[in-house]
Amino acid sequence: MEEITLNRDKKGEILPTIQNFYRFCGHGRLMALKCIECEKLIIPPRIICPKCSSSRFKWIQLSGKAKLRTFSFIHIAPKQFSSQAPYIIGIVKLEEGLSLSGRIIVDKDVKLEIGMDLIVEFEDTVSVGWPQWPRYYFRLAKVIEQ
């Protein structure tokens, strides 16, 4: 497995930065911070825990399983995404209880419904323009036939 280059502090601990979050995404890993003091899960990363104000965290990998909470079709997009319009942005509830916004990519014939099962996936290429980070998105979770 390819090693991930991450920003670290003087003690070698992985810093709670958005850059590190997206570096994990670039390696197919959806990660969150877990506060060492109160165990609150945090995504996207922050340098201070919003529950207990601690700055001591560890990174944990999330399952990537989610349920759709809300969504919107974007027809007039920011410049860096204008070639992709129209597209869908949504908020999902991750299996671990966290909410996260992101693109929802589905076939055109799919009718989205609140509560649909989704799974995180990651772009193969780095985005053009700022920021030049790999992006995550959500797709319908495939039903495994038994």
N, C-alpha and C positions, 0 to 999 in steps of 0.2 A: 504494500500500500504506500502511495506517495505521501511523504511527510508534508504537513501543512506549516507554512511559515506564519507565525503569529507574533503579535506584539506582546512583549513580556516586561514585567517590572524587574527591579534589581535582584529580587529573590528568585526569579525564574517563573513566577506565577503569570498565567495568561490574563492580560488586562481585559476589563469589561467594556470593550469598545465596539462601536458599530462596524468598524473595519474588520475586527476579528470575527464578528457575527457573519459578515459576508464572505470572509475567507473560508469559514466552515461551510457555508452554502456552496462555494466553489468546489467543495469536495463531497457534495451530496449529503451534508449533515445539517439538519435543522436543530439548532442549539439554543438553550435558554440559560440564564443565570439562576442559581439557587443560592439564596442568602444563607450563609453559614450560621448566623445568629437566630433567625426566625423561620427559616426554611421556605420563605416566599419565593415563588418562581417568577421570573421577570423576563419579558421579551417585548420589545427590543431591549438590548442591554442599557443599563444606567450605572453611573458610578456610585450612587447612593441608593440603598433600599428604600422604597417609598413607604414601607410598613414600619421599620425599626431604625432607619437612618444609618445602618451599618454600611461599611464599605468592603466587607469580606464576603466573597462569593466563590462559588465553583461553577464551572460549566457542566451542563448535563445535556445529553442528546434526547430529543423528543421523538415520539413515534411518527409524527407527520400525519396522523389520522385526525380528521376534523369533520365538523358538521357546519353546513352553510347557515349563517345567521341572518345576513342581509346582503343585497347586491345592487349594483347600479350599472347601467350601460353608459359608457363614455363615448360620445359622438364627436365632441370638440376636445381634442387632446392637447397636452403640452407639446411643444416643438419636438422634443426627443422621442415622443411616442406617436406623433401624428400619422406616421406611415402604418401604424397598427390599428388605428381607429376604424370602425367602432370596436371597442373591447369592453370587457366586464371587470369591474373591481368589486371585491366583496370583503366582508368580515366573517371570519370563521371562528368557531370555538374548537380549540385543539382538545384532543383526548385528555390531556393533562389539566384542563380547566382554563387555560389561557386563551385570550382573544387575540387575533392577529389579522391585519388587513393584507390583501394581496390580489394579484390578478387571478381570475378564474378563467380557465381555458377549457372550452367544451366544443363539441361538434355543433354546427349551426342548427341541426334539427333537434337538439336537446332543449327541453323546456326546464329551466332551473326552478327549483322549489326550495323554500326554506326547510332546513332539516336534512337536505341531501348529504350523503356521505361523500367526503372528499379526501384526497391524499395529496401531500406536498410532492412536488417534483422540482427539478432545477434545470435552468437553461444550460446548454452545452457551451455557449459562447459568452464572453464578457460583453456587457452592454456598451453601446456607442454613446459618447458624450459623458456628461457628469452624472452620477459617479460611475466610474468604470469598474463595477462589481458584478459578479454573477448574481442572477436574480432567482428567487424562488417563485413558484406559482402553484395553484391548486387545480387538480383535475378530478373528475368523478372517480370514486373508488370502484375498482372492478369487483364484481361479485364473482367469487370463486365457486364454480359448480362442483358438487360432490358426486 
